[in-house]
Amino acid sequence: MTSKKIMDILKTKLGEKNYQKLIGIDNPNLHQFIAEYVELCNPDEVFVCTDSPEDTQYIREEAIRSKEEKELAIEGHTFHFEGYYDQARDKKNTKFLLSKGFDLGPDINVTDKEEGLKEIRDILKNIMQGHKLYVLFFSLGPTNSEFSIPSVQLTDSGYVAHSESLLYRPGYEEFKKLGDSKRFFKFVHSEGELENGVSKNVDKRRIYIDLQENVVYSANTQYGGNTIGLKKLAMRLAINLALQDGWLTEHMFIMGVHGPKGRVSYFAGAFPSLCGKTSTSMLEGETIVGDDIAYLRKKGEEIRAVNVEKGIFGIIQCINSRDDPILWKALNNPGEIIFSNVLVTEEKDAYWIGKDGEAPRKGINHSGEWILGKKDSEGNEIPPSHRNARFTLDLKLLENIDPEINSPEGVVVRGVIYGGRDSDTWIPVEESFGWVHGVITKGASLESETTAATLGEEGVRKFNPMSNLDFLSIPIGRYIENHLNFGASLKNPPLIFSVNYFLKDSKGNFMNSKADKAVWLKWMELRAHKEVGAIETPTGRIPKYQDLKKLFKEVFGRDYSKGDYIKQFTLRVPENLAKIDRIMGIYKKIPDTPQILFKLLEEQRQRLNKAREKYGDYISPDKF
């Protein structure tokens, strides 16, 4: 496409005001990208959003004007519904476009690039007729930072545009600084033809990712996980970029744990869904930098991290005043919040499964008019809100936001935490022997049991290395190797811990309160500064009883019995040996698995067997 044709398209389709906004960014690569998809998608109108408050407010008003969102009773709150069959990430139709000769391994969904581009371009042709296209600029990560990646989103959804304005830092001014650089991420989304306000052609729902050109295409869908391009879709682009450049893109929260004398130590943590990730990052008395995605880079002898986002797109099910007081307060007070796929009552209140109070007997939800006991066409009872119902807000609405959230330098990571839902193997908290041991036995060995909220059988262990399996854009073996290389060269890398909030006794009862995580975090913070000792076991380092007893008294004002300590921190040798067998069996089938993984797991097996010979199958921490 010639420069003249590009400018002719932009002048014709954007109008003078929006054209001037766009050419304020002097980047021919950007202009060509926008012109190409404006011409292909053929919207009736184009709005270019700058960083001005007026443009951001216009986006919010357009989401309401178009009826993609409607207002609730509390000031600033709106609600949004997607179609009944458009309520989650579409794993089947989320594919990487790969040229011949490229291989991501057997576990990643790919399609031929040439064929995929032809298909998605055919779908996108004239798809925005009758729609308004929003051109949005964002910064993934803090502005004025080497961590950050400029990104441009094209979408015809006011809901997507509004959501991204809450979730991401404005980036129009960042694009002005780029010059003619090609180093930016690109996203094209259309909700497609609408019927009753929702995407009609979900059979043609496609989410295609081009790693070579850093472009994501999404069509015929409205659900945020498929359409909010800068979230997990951008994460896939960034994982690939991080491998090339030697840093990490992780599915991690970042939080400040407050230690003695006003000290704040930052931890990053990766947990699969429904394993305590949000509740950990939102713990009272601590501060939150981010709840979902982190970029980590080496700076001298330190690892620093930033929150890619500035907001939360979170699952709302079971958020209540007792377990989630900080979120609860934000969700029930004035402020700009989007609720998606909740139940809306006659009083214009939002209700979700697990909310305080009695469930309404009627209202409106993603299925339309709803009454208690309503069933869908397949005979399934429809709950009041969808189990994947969401809320979207800016972190500034939370009273525990950390003051370093927008630091261009990021925060120093003192520890990395891996947690899963595990009924019988991992103890409540354990420190690895070092970076490599932690990456392999904690991160790369992460498993989590399915729950009743997940389709399929309950209690099935799912392998999920670093809690990132669904989002990998590189082969698993190379992903593990990148982790090993990343921290191994440092003299004092962050400590790596595992946590488990779901350990059960022989009768099936949980052995810890949900609240006990506050103590495990305080212990980790002290360990990061070498202020408490630890007991060395075959699988890692565990707390001493006296240190936990002191922390339980300081944090909760209650006693912690020696009996509870012994039960919770007993080493379960048969279960740990079975886990090693499972993990080694999985990695033997994965190409390019680093050989050190097998070596360290075998060494751990030998330590466990040696301890078993001396003490038996279940070993009290006192024995070490």
C-alpha positions in Angstrom: 0.0 0.0 0.0 1.5 3.3 -1.1 1.9 6.3 1.3 -0.6 8.2 -0.7 -3.2 5.5 -0.6 -2.8 5.1 3.2 -3.4 8.8 3.7 -6.3 8.9 1.4 -8.0 6.0 3.3 -7.4 7.7 6.6 -8.6 11.1 5.5 -11.7 9.7 4.0 -12.7 7.3 6.8 -11.5 9.2 9.9 -12.7 12.8 9.1 -10.5 15.8 9.8 -10.6 15.8 13.6 -9.7 12.1 14.0 -7.2 12.2 11.2 -5.3 15.0 12.9 -5.2 13.1 16.1 -3.8 10.1 14.3 -1.1 11.9 12.3 0.0 13.5 15.6 1.8 10.2 15.9 4.5 10.2 13.2 4.8 6.5 12.6 4.2 5.1 9.0 4.0 1.5 10.3 1.1 2.5 12.6 -0.7 4.4 9.8 -0.4 1.5 7.4 -1.8 -0.9 10.0 -4.8 1.2 10.8 -5.5 2.1 7.2 -5.4 -1.6 6.2 -8.0 -2.7 8.7 -10.2 0.4 8.4 -10.4 -0.4 4.7 -11.0 -4.1 5.3 -13.5 -3.9 8.2 -15.3 -0.9 6.7 -16.8 0.8 9.7 -19.3 3.6 9.3 -17.3 5.9 11.6 -13.9 6.0 13.3 -13.0 7.5 16.7 -9.3 8.0 17.6 -8.8 8.2 21.4 -5.9 10.3 22.8 -4.9 10.4 26.4 -7.2 13.3 27.1 -9.9 12.9 29.9 -12.5 14.1 27.4 -11.7 11.2 25.0 -11.8 8.7 27.8 -15.1 10.0 29.0 -16.4 9.8 25.5 -15.6 6.1 25.4 -17.6 5.5 28.6 -20.6 7.4 27.3 -20.5 5.6 24.0 -20.6 2.2 25.7 -23.8 3.3 27.4 -25.2 5.0 24.3 -24.7 1.9 22.3 -26.4 -0.1 25.1 -23.5 -2.4 25.4 -23.5 -1.3 29.0 -26.4 0.0 31.1 -26.3 1.9 34.4 -26.8 0.4 37.8 -28.1 2.1 40.9 -24.7 2.9 42.4 -23.0 5.8 40.8 -20.4 4.9 38.2 -21.5 1.2 38.1 -22.6 -0.3 34.8 -23.5 -3.9 33.6 -22.8 -5.8 30.4 -24.0 -9.1 29.0 -22.5 -11.4 26.4 -24.4 -14.1 24.5 -25.4 -17.2 26.4 -22.8 -19.2 24.4 -20.1 -16.6 24.5 -19.1 -16.7 28.2 -15.5 -17.8 28.3 -12.2 -18.0 26.5 -12.6 -20.0 23.3 -9.6 -22.4 23.6 -10.6 -24.4 20.5 -10.6 -21.4 18.2 -7.7 -19.5 19.7 -4.8 -20.4 17.5 -1.3 -19.3 16.6 -0.6 -18.5 13.0 2.7 -20.2 12.1 4.6 -20.1 8.9 6.0 -23.3 7.5 9.2 -24.3 9.3 8.1 -23.0 12.7 7.1 -25.4 15.6 5.7 -24.6 19.0 5.4 -28.2 20.1 2.4 -30.6 20.4 0.6 -28.8 23.2 0.0 -25.5 21.6 -2.9 -24.9 19.2 -1.6 -23.7 15.8 -2.7 -23.3 12.2 -1.0 -22.5 9.0 -0.4 -18.8 8.8 -1.3 -18.3 5.2 -4.5 -20.2 5.5 -5.4 -18.6 8.8 -4.8 -15.0 7.5 -7.0 -15.7 4.5 -9.8 -17.1 6.8 -9.7 -14.2 9.3 -9.5 -11.6 6.6 -12.5 -13.1 4.9 -14.4 -13.0 8.2 -13.3 -9.3 8.9 -14.2 -8.0 5.4 -17.0 -5.4 5.9 -17.7 -6.8 9.4 -17.9 -3.3 10.9 -20.5 -1.9 8.5 -23.1 -0.2 10.7 -20.5 0.0 13.6 -18.2 2.6 15.0 -14.5 1.7 15.2 -12.5 2.9 18.2 -8.7 3.3 17.8 -7.1 3.1 21.2 -3.5 3.5 22.4 -2.2 1.9 25.6 1.0 1.2 27.4 1.5 -2.4 28.7 3.4 -1.5 31.9 4.2 1.9 33.4 4.9 4.7 30.9 8.4 6.0 30.4 9.8 2.6 31.3 11.9 0.0 29.5 9.5 -2.6 30.7 6.6 -1.3 28.7 5.2 -2.2 25.3 3.1 0.3 23.4 -0.1 -1.3 22.0 -2.8 -0.2 19.6 -6.3 -1.7 19.8 -8.9 -1.5 17.0 -12.4 -2.5 18.2 -16.0 -1.9 17.3 -17.1 -2.6 20.9 -17.7 0.3 23.3 -17.5 -2.3 26.2 -14.1 -3.5 25.1 -12.9 0.1 24.7 -14.3 1.1 28.1 -12.8 -2.0 29.8 -9.3 -1.3 28.4 -9.5 2.3 29.5 -9.9 1.0 33.1 -7.3 -1.8 32.8 -4.4 -0.1 30.9 -2.4 3.0 31.1 -3.0 5.5 28.3 -0.4 5.3 25.5 -1.1 7.9 22.9 1.8 10.0 24.2 4.0 6.9 24.3 3.4 6.3 20.6 4.5 9.8 19.9 7.9 8.9 21.3 8.3 5.8 19.2 9.3 7.5 16.0 9.0 5.1 13.1 9.6 2.0 15.3 7.8 -1.3 14.6 8.0 -2.4 18.2 4.4 -2.3 19.2 1.6 -4.8 19.7 -1.5 -4.7 17.4 -5.0 -5.9 18.1 -8.0 -6.1 15.8 -11.4 -7.0 17.2 -14.9 -7.0 16.0 -18.0 -8.3 17.8 -19.5 -8.9 14.4 -23.1 -8.9 13.5 -25.3 -8.4 16.5 -28.7 -10.0 17.4 -30.4 -8.6 20.5 -27.2 -6.8 21.3 -24.9 -9.9 21.4 -22.6 -11.5 18.8 -24.8 -13.5 16.4 -22.2 -15.6 14.5 -20.4 -17.3 17.4 -19.9 -20.3 15.1 -17.4 -18.1 13.2 -15.7 -16.9 16.5 -12.0 -16.8 15.8 -9.0 -15.6 17.9 -5.8 -15.8 15.9 -2.4 -14.8 17.1 0.5 -13.9 14.7 3.7 -14.0 16.7 5.9 -12.9 13.8 4.0 -9.6 13.2 2.8 -9.2 16.9 -0.9 -9.0 15.7 -4.0 -10.5 17.4 -7.2 -10.9 15.5 -10.5 -11.5 17.2 -14.0 -11.8 15.6 -17.6 -12.6 16.4 -17.2 -12.6 20.2 -17.8 -10.2 23.0 -16.4 -12.0 26.1 -13.5 -10.1 27.6 -11.0 -13.0 27.6 -11.4 -13.2 23.8 -11.7 -9.5 23.1 -9.7 -7.4 25.6 -6.7 -7.8 23.5 -4.1 -6.4 25.9 -4.9 -9.1 28.5 -4.1 -12.8 28.0 -3.8 -12.3 24.2 -1.1 -9.7 24.6 0.5 -12.0 27.2 1.0 -14.6 24.6 2.8 -12.1 22.4 4.9 -10.9 25.3 6.0 -14.5 26.4 7.4 -15.0 22.9 9.1 -11.6 23.0 10.5 -12.2 26.5 12.1 -15.5 25.3 13.9 -13.6 22.6 15.1 -10.8 24.9 15.9 -12.8 28.1 13.2 -11.6 30.5 9.9 -13.1 31.8 6.2 -12.6 31.1 4.4 -14.3 34.0 0.8 -15.0 35.1 1.6 -13.5 38.5 0.4 -11.0 41.1 2.8 -8.6 42.6 2.2 -7.5 46.3 4.0 -5.7 49.0 4.3 -7.7 52.3 4.9 -5.4 55.2 7.6 -6.5 57.6 9.2 -5.1 60.7 9.9 -1.4 61.2 7.9 -0.3 58.2 9.8 -2.4 55.7 8.0 -3.5 52.5 9.2 -6.6 50.6 7.7 -7.4 47.2 6.6 -10.9 46.2 5.3 -12.2 42.8 3.0 -15.2 42.9 1.5 -17.6 40.3 -1.7 -19.6 41.2 -4.1 -21.4 38.9 -7.8 -20.3 39.0 -9.7 -20.8 42.3 -6.5 -21.4 44.3 -6.3 -18.2 46.3 -4.4 -15.9 43.9 -6.6 -12.9 44.3 -7.3 -13.3 48.0 -3.5 -13.5 48.6 -2.7 -10.4 46.6 -5.6 -8.5 48.3 -4.7 -9.5 51.9 -5.6 -6.9 54.5 -2.5 -5.2 55.9 -0.5 -5.7 52.8 -0.5 -3.7 49.5 -1.2 -4.7 45.9 0.8 -3.8 42.8 -1.1 -6.1 40.5 -3.2 -9.2 40.5 -2.7 -11.0 37.2 0.2 -10.3 34.8 3.8 -9.3 35.5 6.9 -8.5 33.4 10.2 -9.4 35.2 13.6 -8.1 34.2 17.1 -8.4 35.7 18.6 -5.1 36.8 22.2 -5.7 37.9 21.9 -8.3 40.7 18.2 -7.7 41.3 15.0 -8.9 39.6 12.5 -6.2 39.2 8.8 -6.5 38.2 6.0 -4.3 37.0 2.3 -4.8 36.7 1.4 -4.9 33.1 -2.1 -3.5 33.9 -3.5 -0.7 36.2 -6.9 -2.4 36.8 -8.5 -5.8 37.5 -10.7 -7.9 35.3 -11.6 -10.4 37.9 -14.0 -13.3 38.6 -16.7 -12.0 40.9 -18.2 -15.4 42.1 -18.0 -15.8 45.9 -16.6 -12.3 46.6 -18.1 -11.4 50.0 -17.6 -9.0 52.9 -15.9 -11.6 55.2 -13.3 -13.1 52.9 -12.7 -10.1 50.6 -13.3 -7.0 52.6 -11.2 -4.6 50.4 -12.8 -5.8 47.1 -16.2 -5.9 48.8 -15.9 -2.3 49.8 -14.9 -1.1 46.3 -17.7 -3.1 44.6 -20.3 -1.7 46.8 -19.4 2.0 46.7 -19.5 4.7 43.9 -16.8 4.4 41.4 -16.3 3.4 37.7 -16.9 -0.4 37.6 -18.2 -2.7 34.9 -20.1 -5.8 36.0 -20.4 -8.5 33.3 -22.8 -11.5 33.3 -24.1 -10.9 36.8 -27.8 -10.8 37.8 -29.4 -7.4 37.7 -32.4 -6.9 40.0 -35.4 -4.7 39.6 -33.7 -2.2 41.9 -30.7 -2.1 39.5 -28.4 -3.9 42.0 -25.8 -6.4 40.8 -26.0 -9.9 42.4 -23.5 -12.7 41.9 -23.2 -16.3 43.2 -21.7 -16.1 46.7 -22.6 -12.5 47.4 -23.7 -11.5 50.9 -27.4 -11.8 51.5 -30.2 -13.9 50.1 -30.3 -14.6 46.4 -33.0 -12.8 44.4 -35.7 -14.9 42.9 -35.9 -13.0 39.6 -34.0 -10.4 37.5 -32.2 -10.1 34.2 -29.0 -12.0 33.4 -27.1 -13.3 30.3 -30.0 -15.6 29.5 -32.5 -12.7 29.5 -35.4 -12.5 31.9 -34.5 -14.9 34.8 -36.4 -16.6 37.5 -35.2 -19.1 40.1 -35.2 -22.6 38.5 -35.0 -21.4 34.9 -33.5 -23.9 32.5 -31.8 -23.6 29.2 -32.6 -25.4 26.0 -30.5 -28.4 27.0 -32.3 -28.7 30.4 -29.5 -27.2 32.5 -30.6 -25.0 35.3 -29.3 -21.4 34.8 -27.7 -19.9 38.0 -28.5 -16.3 38.8 -25.1 -15.1 37.6 -22.6 -16.9 35.3 -19.8 -18.7 37.2 -17.4 -16.8 35.1 -19.1 -13.4 35.8 -16.6 -10.6 36.0 -15.9 -7.1 37.3 -13.6 -4.5 35.8 -12.2 -1.6 37.8 -9.2 0.6 38.1 -6.9 -0.4 41.0 -7.1 3.2 42.3 -10.5 2.3 43.8 -8.8 -0.1 46.3 -7.7 1.2 49.6 -4.6 -1.1 49.6 -3.1 0.0 46.4 0.7 0.1 46.6 2.4 3.5 46.0 4.9 1.9 43.7 2.3 0.6 41.2 3.4 3.1 38.5 7.1 3.1 39.2 9.0 3.0 35.8 11.8 1.0 37.5 9.4 -1.6 38.9 9.8 -3.2 42.3 12.5 -5.5 43.6 11.2 -9.0 43.8 12.3 -10.7 47.1 10.4 -13.9 46.6 8.4 -15.9 44.1 5.4 -18.0 45.2 3.8 -20.9 43.5 0.5 -22.2 44.8 -2.1 -24.8 43.7 -5.1 -26.7 45.1 -3.5 -29.8 46.6 -5.3 -32.0 49.1 -2.5 -34.4 50.1 1.0 -33.5 49.1 2.4 -30.0 49.5 2.7 -28.6 53.0 1.3 -25.1 53.7 4.5 -23.2 53.0 8.0 -24.4 51.9 11.1 -22.7 50.6 13.2 -24.3 47.8 16.9 -24.9 48.1 17.7 -22.3 45.5 16.5 -20.8 42.2 17.0 -23.9 40.0 15.5 -26.2 42.6 12.5 -23.8 43.0 11.9 -23.4 39.3 11.8 -27.2 38.8 10.2 -28.6 41.9 7.8 -25.7 42.6 7.1 -23.8 39.3 7.6 -26.5 36.6 5.9 -29.1 38.9 2.8 -27.1 39.7 -0.4 -29.0 39.7 -3.9 -28.1 40.9 -7.0 -30.2 41.6 -10.2 -29.4 39.7 -13.2 -28.1 41.8 -17.0 -28.4 41.6 -17.0 -25.1 39.7 -15.0 -26.7 36.9 -16.5 -28.8 34.1 -15.7 -32.5 34.5 -14.7 -34.6 37.4 -13.8 -33.0 40.7 -10.4 -33.6 42.4 -8.5 -34.3 39.2 -4.9 -33.0 39.2 -4.1 -30.7 36.3 -0.5 -30.0 35.3 0.0 -26.3 35.0 3.7 -25.2 35.0 4.0 -21.7 36.5 0.2 -21.5 36.2 0.8 -20.4 32.6 0.1 -23.4 30.5 -3.0 -22.0 28.7 -1.1 -18.9 27.6 2.2 -20.3 26.4 3.3 -19.2 22.9 6.7 -21.0 23.1 7.4 -24.7 23.6 7.2 -25.8 27.3 10.8 -27.0 27.4 12.1 -23.7 26.2 9.8 -21.8 28.6 11.3 -23.8 31.6 14.9 -23.3 30.3 14.3 -19.5 30.0 13.2 -19.5 33.7 16.3 -21.5 34.7 18.7 -19.1 32.8 16.9 -16.0 34.0 17.8 -16.3 37.7 20.6 -18.8 37.8 23.3 -16.2 37.0 22.4 -14.0 40.0 24.4 -14.3 43.2 21.3 -13.9 45.3 18.2 -14.4 43.2 14.7 -14.1 44.9 13.7 -17.1 47.1 11.2 -19.4 45.6 8.3 -20.8 47.8 5.4 -23.1 47.4 2.2 -22.6 49.3 -0.9 -24.8 49.7 -4.1 -23.5 51.3 -6.0 -26.7 50.6 -4.2 -29.5 52.5 -6.7 -32.0 54.1 -6.5 -34.6 56.8 -7.5 -38.3 56.5 -11.1 -37.4 57.1 -11.2 -34.8 54.3 -11.2 -31.7 56.5 -9.0 -28.7 55.6 -6.0 -28.5 58.0 -5.7 -24.7 57.8 -8.0 -21.6 57.9 -8.0 -19.6 54.7 -6.7 -16.7 56.8 -3.5 -18.5 57.8 -1.9 -17.4 54.5 -1.2 -14.1 56.3 1.2 -15.9 58.6 2.9 -17.8 55.7 3.5 -14.5 53.9 5.0 -12.9 57.1 7.4 -15.9 57.4 8.4 -15.7 53.8 9.2 -12.0 54.2 11.4 -12.7 57.2 13.2 -15.5 55.3 13.8 -13.1 52.4 15.8 -11.0 54.9 17.5 -13.9 56.7 15.8 -13.0 59.9 14.5 -16.4 60.8 15.9 -19.9 60.3 14.4 -22.9 58.7 14.4 -26.7 58.9 15.9 -28.6 55.9 13.8 -31.5 54.7 14.2 -33.7 51.5 11.8 -31.4 49.6 12.8 -27.9 50.9 13.1 -25.7 53.9 10.1 -25.3 56.3 9.4 -23.0 59.2 10.4 -23.7 62.8 7.5 -24.1 65.2 8.6 -21.3 67.5 8.7 -18.8 64.6 5.2 -19.7 63.5 3.9 -19.6 67.0 5.2 -16.1 67.4 3.8 -14.9 64.1 0.3 -16.4 64.8 0.3 -14.4 68.0 1.4 -11.2 66.3 -0.9 -11.5 63.3 -4.0 -13.0 64.9 -3.5 -12.7 68.6 -4.0 -16.4 69.0 -2.0 -19.5 69.9 -0.7 -22.0 67.4 -0.4 -25.4 68.8 2.5 -27.8 68.3 0.0 -30.5 67.4 -1.3 -28.4 64.5 2.2 -27.6 63.4 3.2 -31.3 63.3 0.1 -32.3 61.4 0.4 -29.5 58.8 4.1 -29.8 58.2 4.5 -33.6 58.3 6.3 -34.8 55.2 4.1 -37.1 53.2 6.6 -39.3 51.4 4.4 -41.6 49.3 2.4 -38.6 47.9 5.6 -36.7 47.1 7.1 -39.8 45.4 3.9 -40.2 43.3 4.1 -36.5 42.3 7.7 -37.0 41.1 6.6 -40.0 39.0 3.7 -37.9 37.5 5.8 -34.9 36.7 8.7 -36.9 35.2 6.2 -38.9 33.1 4.8 -35.6 31.7 8.2 -34.1 30.9 9.5 -37.2 29.2 6.9 -36.6 26.5 7.8 -32.9 26.1 10.5 -32.1 23.6 13.5 -30.0 24.6 12.9 -30.5 28.4 16.1 -29.4 30.1 17.9 -32.5 31.4 18.6 -30.8 34.7 14.8 -31.2 35.4 15.1 -35.0 35.4 18.4 -34.8 37.4 16.9 -32.7 40.2 13.7 -34.6 40.5 15.7 -37.9 40.7 17.8 -36.4 43.4 14.7 -35.4 45.3 13.4 -38.9 44.9 16.6 -40.3 46.4 16.4 -37.9 49.4 12.8 -38.9 50.0 13.6 -42.6 49.9 16.5 -42.2 52.2 14.3 -40.4 54.8 11.6 -43.0 54.3 14.0 -45.8 55.2 14.9 -44.0 58.4 11.6 -42.6 59.6 8.7 -44.2 57.6 6.1 -42.9 55.2 4.9 -39.8 57.2 7.6 -37.9 58.9 7.1 -35.3 61.6 9.1 -32.0 61.2 10.7 -32.8 64.6 12.6 -35.6 62.9 14.6 -33.1 60.8 
